[in-house]
């Protein structure tokens, strides 16, 4: 194989790799069952005061599905 052919093949493979990278989500959210999500606070801690909670959409950055602001899960991390 000539060196120019190898370079062309490498470029094509690089483009295909980048296309695959951008078509796949960079992260997946964790199911509620895994993090023991509950719709009630625990020891005064609730999702609304968690670093991962997105109040505008009632979502979590790490847990899938709709999240109750008064909920809690095992990856709760209090806002600084």
GROMACS elastic network, one bead per residue, 0.5 to 0.9 nm:
[ bonds ]
;  ai    aj funct       b0    kb
    1     4     6  0.83998   500
    1     5     6  0.65166   500
    1     6     6  0.68807   500
    2     5     6  0.53307   500
    2     6     6  0.64768   500
    2     7     6  0.88755   500
    3     6     6  0.50574   500
    3     7     6  0.62621   500
    3     8     6  0.87463   500
    4     7     6  0.50838   500
    4     8     6  0.62723   500
    4     9     6  0.86770   500
    5     8     6  0.51404   500
    5     9     6  0.62038   500
    5    10     6  0.85671   500
    6     9     6  0.51291   500
    6    10     6  0.60922   500
    6    11     6  0.86318   500
    7    10     6  0.50313   500
    7    11     6  0.61793   500
    7    12     6  0.86703   500
    8    11     6  0.51086   500
    8    12     6  0.62436   500
    8    13     6  0.86270   500
    9    12     6  0.51352   500
    9    13     6  0.61429   500
    9    14     6  0.85364   500
   10    13     6  0.50997   500
   10    14     6  0.60688   500
   10    15     6  0.86955   500
   11    14     6  0.50131   500
   11    15     6  0.62577   500
   11    16     6  0.86629   500
   12    15     6  0.52194   500
   12    16     6  0.62544   500
   12    17     6  0.85770   500
   13    16     6  0.51149   500
   13    17     6  0.60527   500
   13    18     6  0.86575   500
   14    17     6  0.50472   500
   14    18     6  0.62633   500
   14    19     6  0.86468   500
   15    18     6  0.51824   500
   15    19     6  0.61943   500
   15    20     6  0.86892   500
   16    19     6  0.50388   500
   16    20     6  0.62418   500
   16    21     6  0.86301   500
   17    20     6  0.51624   500
   17    21     6  0.62099   500
   17    22     6  0.88303   500
   18    22     6  0.62901   500
   18    23     6  0.86656   500
   19    22     6  0.53805   500
   19    23     6  0.63061   500
   19    24     6  0.89448   500
   20    23     6  0.52350   500
   20    24     6  0.64497   500
   21    24     6  0.56829   500
   21    25     6  0.81057   500
   21    26     6  0.81584   500
   22    25     6  0.73808   500
   22    26     6  0.82666   500
   24    27     6  0.85999   500
   25    28     6  0.70261   500
   27    62     6  0.88514   500
   28    62     6  0.77371   500
   28    63     6  0.87323   500
   28    64     6  0.83599   500
   29    60     6  0.85822   500
   29    61     6  0.73878   500
   29    64     6  0.50614   500
   29    65     6  0.87489   500
   30    33     6  0.83930   500
   30    34     6  0.68344   500
   30    35     6  0.73712   500
   30    62     6  0.60289   500
   30    64     6  0.57369   500
   31    34     6  0.56159   500
   31    35     6  0.70880   500
   31    36     6  0.89623   500
   31    37     6  0.87711   500
   31    62     6  0.89252   500
   31    63     6  0.60127   500
   31    64     6  0.55709   500
   31    65     6  0.80585   500
   32    35     6  0.54845   500
   32    36     6  0.60724   500
   32    37     6  0.50984   500
   32    38     6  0.82745   500
   32    63     6  0.61867   500
   32    64     6  0.65889   500
   32    65     6  0.78716   500
   32    73     6  0.79896   500
   33    36     6  0.50132   500
   33    37     6  0.62641   500
   34    37     6  0.78062   500
   34    74     6  0.87701   500
   35    63     6  0.78859   500
   35    73     6  0.55936   500
   35    74     6  0.51622   500
   35    75     6  0.65789   500
   36    72     6  0.82371   500
   36    73     6  0.54358   500
   36    74     6  0.60440   500
   36    75     6  0.89252   500
   37    40     6  0.88508   500
   37    63     6  0.86635   500
   37    67     6  0.89517   500
   37    71     6  0.71280   500
   37    72     6  0.57222   500
   37    74     6  0.70568   500
   38    41     6  0.75829   500
   38    42     6  0.86922   500
   38    68     6  0.87101   500
   38    70     6  0.89142   500
   38    71     6  0.54712   500
   38    72     6  0.54602   500
   38    73     6  0.62812   500
   39    46     6  0.89357   500
   39    67     6  0.79504   500
   39    68     6  0.59990   500
   39    69     6  0.81988   500
   39    70     6  0.62453   500
   39    72     6  0.64306   500
   39    73     6  0.88010   500
   40    46     6  0.73829   500
   40    68     6  0.81978   500
   40    69     6  0.88286   500
   40    70     6  0.54882   500
   40    72     6  0.62429   500
   41    44     6  0.58676   500
   41    45     6  0.54000   500
   41    47     6  0.77235   500
   41    69     6  0.89153   500
   41    70     6  0.55744   500
   41    71     6  0.51658   500
   41    72     6  0.52722   500
   41    73     6  0.86787   500
   42    45     6  0.52702   500
   42    46     6  0.67767   500
   42    71     6  0.80690   500
   42    72     6  0.62987   500
   42    73     6  0.83794   500
   43    46     6  0.85963   500
   45    48     6  0.84797   500
   45    49     6  0.71209   500
   45    50     6  0.81012   500
   45    70     6  0.83436   500
   45    71     6  0.83830   500
   45    72     6  0.68503   500
   45    76     6  0.79272   500
   45    78     6  0.77858   500
   46    49     6  0.58149   500
   46    50     6  0.68124   500
   46    68     6  0.87968   500
   46    69     6  0.65513   500
   46    70     6  0.50165   500
   46    71     6  0.52907   500
   46    72     6  0.50551   500
   46    73     6  0.83742   500
   46    76     6  0.78617   500
   46    78     6  0.87292   500
   47    51     6  0.82552   500
   47    52     6  0.78737   500
   47    53     6  0.59298   500
   47    60     6  0.83635   500
   47    67     6  0.77615   500
   47    68     6  0.71121   500
   47    70     6  0.58268   500
   47    71     6  0.53191   500
   47    72     6  0.53822   500
   47    73     6  0.78553   500
   47    76     6  0.70689   500
   47    77     6  0.87640   500
   47    78     6  0.86851   500
   48    51     6  0.85310   500
   48    53     6  0.62470   500
   48    54     6  0.81797   500
   48    55     6  0.69522   500
   48    58     6  0.88786   500
   48    68     6  0.81554   500
   48    70     6  0.64123   500
   48    71     6  0.79138   500
   48    72     6  0.89335   500
   49    52     6  0.87628   500
   49    53     6  0.74615   500
   49    69     6  0.82388   500
   49    76     6  0.87738   500
   49    77     6  0.81488   500
   49    78     6  0.58668   500
   49    79     6  0.58552   500
   50    53     6  0.55016   500
   50    54     6  0.89179   500
   50    72     6  0.87828   500
   50    76     6  0.58719   500
   50    77     6  0.51892   500
   50    79     6  0.53301   500
   51    54     6  0.84473   500
   51    60     6  0.89734   500
   51    61     6  0.87513   500
   51    76     6  0.76518   500
   51    77     6  0.56635   500
   51    78     6  0.58936   500
   51    80     6  0.78876   500
   52    59     6  0.84695   500
   52    60     6  0.53983   500
   52    61     6  0.50793   500
   52    62     6  0.66757   500
   52    63     6  0.86308   500
   52    75     6  0.88190   500
   52    76     6  0.76521   500
   52    77     6  0.73218   500
   52    78     6  0.88753   500
   52    79     6  0.85834   500
   53    58     6  0.71590   500
   53    59     6  0.60262   500
   53    61     6  0.63854   500
   53    62     6  0.86141   500
   53    67     6  0.81233   500
   53    69     6  0.79410   500
   54    57     6  0.59888   500
   54    58     6  0.56945   500
   54    59     6  0.51325   500
   54    60     6  0.57059   500
   54    61     6  0.70877   500
   54    67     6  0.89803   500
   55    59     6  0.68790   500
   55    60     6  0.85834   500
   55    69     6  0.74759   500
   56    59     6  0.79389   500
   57    60     6  0.87460   500
   57    66     6  0.81845   500
   57    67     6  0.87585   500
   58    65     6  0.89105   500
   58    66     6  0.59417   500
   58    67     6  0.52469   500
   58    68     6  0.65383   500
   58    69     6  0.68036   500
   59    62     6  0.87332   500
   59    63     6  0.77650   500
   59    64     6  0.76478   500
   59    65     6  0.67979   500
   59    66     6  0.54459   500
   59    67     6  0.52487   500
   59    68     6  0.82305   500
   59    69     6  0.88921   500
   60    63     6  0.52791   500
   60    64     6  0.69129   500
   60    65     6  0.78754   500
   60    66     6  0.78158   500
   60    67     6  0.65855   500
   61    64     6  0.80912   500
   62    75     6  0.86961   500
   63    66     6  0.87513   500
   63    67     6  0.82231   500
   63    73     6  0.89868   500
   64    67     6  0.81957   500
   67    70     6  0.84731   500
   67    71     6  0.69391   500
   67    72     6  0.89376   500
   68    71     6  0.50241   500
   68    72     6  0.83054   500
   69    72     6  0.82692   500
   72    75     6  0.84193   500
   72    76     6  0.66180   500
   73    76     6  0.56101   500
   74    77     6  0.88203   500
   77    80     6  0.88222   500
